[in-house]
Amino acid sequence: MMKLKDILLEIGEGTAKPYKYKLTRTESDPDFGDYFRLYEFVTDLDTHYEVSFTIEEDFSKDEPWEFMEIEFGVVDKGGDTDNKIVTNKGELFRVMATIVDITKSILKERKNIKQLVFTGAKNRGEDDQRRNKLYMAYIRKHVPNIKNIEDDGSEIRVDIRR
């Protein structure tokens, strides 16, 4: 059983070991490369996750500028992905470590990604910011050179210097 002290130290630290994951689908464009990637992993308690990354070019910028939208959720028995489910299985830190690991590998490969975009699911009403706060703790710890953060209460955009 994890102690409260261990939990407080772990949030955002990413010291948990990532699960093994695999790239299961890509969509590409000959001029742009991969613009969509879907990764999957299964936890020790057999919770099946999908993590998708959609990469788009922002042509309004004067330089090559890509943004990457990150979404993830649990795959239910019907094959649908639910990003609002709360599993409460004690796997949060390894799940987040896995998502961080995949994100870092894409950022290392794609040097023009200068913005991360994500939305924490709200399962307790529109004012529910718990997931966004958790995700921001991980971003602040693991994404170097944060330039700007825009948070409209739902979607968060994190600009990074590259």
C-alpha positions in Angstrom: 0.0 0.0 0.0 1.3 3.4 -1.0 1.9 5.9 1.9 0.6 9.4 1.7 4.1 10.7 1.7 4.9 8.6 -1.4 1.9 9.9 -3.2 2.8 13.5 -2.5 6.3 13.0 -3.7 5.2 11.2 -6.8 2.7 13.7 -8.2 4.4 15.3 -11.2 7.7 13.5 -10.5 7.2 10.7 -13.0 9.4 8.3 -11.1 7.0 5.5 -11.6 8.0 3.0 -14.3 6.0 3.3 -17.5 4.0 0.4 -18.8 5.0 -1.3 -22.0 3.1 0.3 -24.9 2.8 -0.1 -28.6 2.1 2.1 -31.6 -1.1 0.6 -33.1 -2.1 3.1 -35.7 -0.7 6.0 -37.7 -2.1 8.3 -40.3 0.3 10.1 -42.5 0.6 12.7 -45.2 3.5 12.5 -47.8 4.4 16.2 -47.2 3.8 16.3 -43.4 4.6 12.8 -42.1 2.6 11.3 -39.3 -0.2 13.5 -38.2 -2.0 11.0 -36.0 -0.6 8.3 -33.8 -2.5 5.9 -31.5 -0.7 4.0 -28.8 -2.1 1.3 -26.5 -1.1 -0.3 -23.3 -2.5 -2.6 -20.6 -1.9 -2.2 -16.9 -1.0 -4.9 -14.4 -4.7 -5.0 -13.5 -5.8 -5.4 -17.1 -7.0 -1.9 -17.7 -6.7 -1.2 -21.4 -5.7 2.4 -22.4 -5.5 4.2 -25.7 -3.5 7.4 -26.1 -3.9 9.4 -29.2 -1.7 12.2 -30.5 -2.9 14.5 -33.3 -0.2 16.8 -34.8 -1.2 19.8 -36.9 0.7 22.6 -38.5 -0.2 26.2 -37.5 0.3 28.1 -40.7 -0.3 31.5 -39.0 3.2 31.4 -37.5 6.3 32.8 -39.3 8.2 29.7 -38.6 7.5 25.9 -38.8 5.1 25.5 -35.8 3.3 22.3 -35.0 0.9 21.7 -32.1 0.1 18.3 -30.7 -3.2 17.4 -29.1 -3.0 14.6 -26.5 -6.0 12.5 -25.5 -6.3 9.3 -23.6 -8.8 7.0 -22.0 -9.8 3.5 -21.0 -11.1 1.1 -23.6 -14.3 -0.5 -22.5 -15.5 -4.0 -23.3 -17.3 -2.7 -26.4 -14.1 -1.2 -27.8 -15.0 2.4 -27.1 -12.5 4.8 -25.4 -13.9 6.5 -22.3 -11.8 9.5 -21.2 -14.1 10.4 -18.3 -13.9 7.1 -16.4 -12.3 7.1 -13.0 -10.7 3.7 -12.4 -9.4 4.1 -8.8 -7.2 1.1 -9.2 -4.0 2.7 -7.8 -2.4 2.8 -11.3 -2.5 6.6 -11.8 1.3 7.2 -11.5 2.3 4.4 -13.9 -0.4 5.5 -16.4 0.9 9.1 -16.3 4.5 7.9 -16.5 3.5 6.0 -19.7 1.8 9.0 -21.3 4.8 11.2 -20.4 7.2 8.6 -21.9 5.3 8.5 -25.2 5.0 12.3 -25.3 8.7 12.8 -24.8 9.6 10.3 -27.5 7.4 12.2 -30.0 8.8 15.5 -28.9 12.3 14.2 -29.4 11.5 13.1 -32.9 9.3 16.0 -34.0 11.4 19.2 -33.4 8.7 21.5 -34.8 6.1 20.7 -32.1 6.0 23.9 -30.1 2.6 23.5 -28.4 0.9 20.8 -26.5 -2.9 20.8 -26.2 -5.0 18.8 -23.9 -8.3 18.8 -22.0 -8.9 17.1 -18.7 -12.2 15.3 -18.7 -14.7 16.7 -16.2 -16.7 14.0 -14.5 -18.0 16.3 -11.7 -19.4 19.2 -13.6 -18.0 22.0 -15.7 -15.9 23.5 -12.9 -14.0 20.2 -12.3 -10.3 21.1 -12.7 -8.8 18.1 -10.9 -7.5 16.4 -14.0 -6.1 19.6 -15.6 -4.2 20.3 -12.4 -2.8 16.8 -12.3 -1.7 17.0 -16.0 -0.2 20.4 -15.4 1.9 19.1 -12.5 3.4 16.5 -14.9 3.9 19.0 -17.8 5.7 21.5 -15.5 8.0 18.8 -14.3 8.7 17.0 -17.6 8.4 19.6 -20.4 11.5 21.8 -20.5 11.3 25.5 -21.4 7.6 26.3 -21.0 7.1 29.6 -22.7 3.4 30.2 -22.1 0.3 28.5 -20.7 -3.2 29.3 -21.9 -6.0 27.8 -19.9 -9.6 28.7 -20.8 -11.0 26.5 -18.0 -11.4 23.6 -20.4 -8.6 23.3 -22.9 -5.0 23.9 -22.0 -2.3 25.0 -24.5 1.3 24.9 -23.4 3.8 26.7 -25.7 7.4 25.3 -25.4 10.7 26.9 -26.6 12.5 24.6 -29.0 
